[in-house]
Amino acid sequence: MVSITIRDVPQEVRDELASRAAASGRSLQEYLAQALDDLAAKPSLEGVLVDIRRNARGFPALEMDSLTADLAADRR
C-alpha cells in the first residue's frame, strides 16, 4: 500500500466527504480509499474512445446515400 496526500482541499469539500463517510459507517480514509478504488476500476473516457475507434476500423465504410436508402426501405 502507498500513501497519497492531497493538498488544498476546500474545507466544505472535506466536511461533505467526512459526512458521507460517517453516514456510511466508515472513516474518511476508508471512504476515500474505496472511492479511489471505484474510480480506478472504471475506464477513462479517453480509453473508451480509443477502444471505439480501434474497433470501428474493422467495420466497412458506410456511404450516406446507401445508408439513407436502407433507412427509407426499412420505413416502408
N, C-alpha and C positions, 0 to 999 in steps of 0.2 A: 504494500500500500504506500501511496505517496500523500503528501500534504499539499494543499492548494490554498493560497492566500488571495483574497480578493479585496482590493483596497477601494476606498472612495464610494462605498455603497451608501446611498442616502438613508438616513435614519428611518424614514417612513417605509422604505422597502424592506429594511431589516426587520422592523416591527411587524409588518404584514407577514413576512416569511416565518418569523418566530411564532406568530399567532396561528398560522396554518399548521406548523409543526406541532404545537401544543394541542391543537384540535385533533390531530391525527395520533396523538399519544407518543410522539417521538421527539427527540431532541432536535434542535436546529441543525446540528451536524448530521444526524441520521436522515433528516428530511432532505437536506441539500444533497447529501451523497446519493440518495435514491433518485432525486430529480436529475442529477447529472448522469446517473446510470441510464435513466429513461431517455434522456436527450441523446446520449451517445449511441443508444440502440436503434434510434430512428435514422434512416438515411437522410442525408442532406438534400436540399432541393437541387443543388448543383449536381450531385451524384445521380439523382433520379433522371435529370435532364440528359446527362451523359449517357446513361443506360438507354433511355428512349431513343436518342439519336443513333446510338450504335445499333440497336435493334431495328430501327427504321431503314437502315441501309439494306437489309435483307428483303424488304418488300419491293414489289415492282413500282415503277413510277406511274403516277396517275395523270391522265390527260383530262383537263377540265371539261372539254366537250363530251368525252366518253362518260365521265362521272355524272354530269348533268343529264345526259341521255338515259343512263341507268336509273337515276333517281326518278325521272319522269316516267319511265316504263314501270317502275315499282308502284307508282301512284295510280296507274290505270286499273 
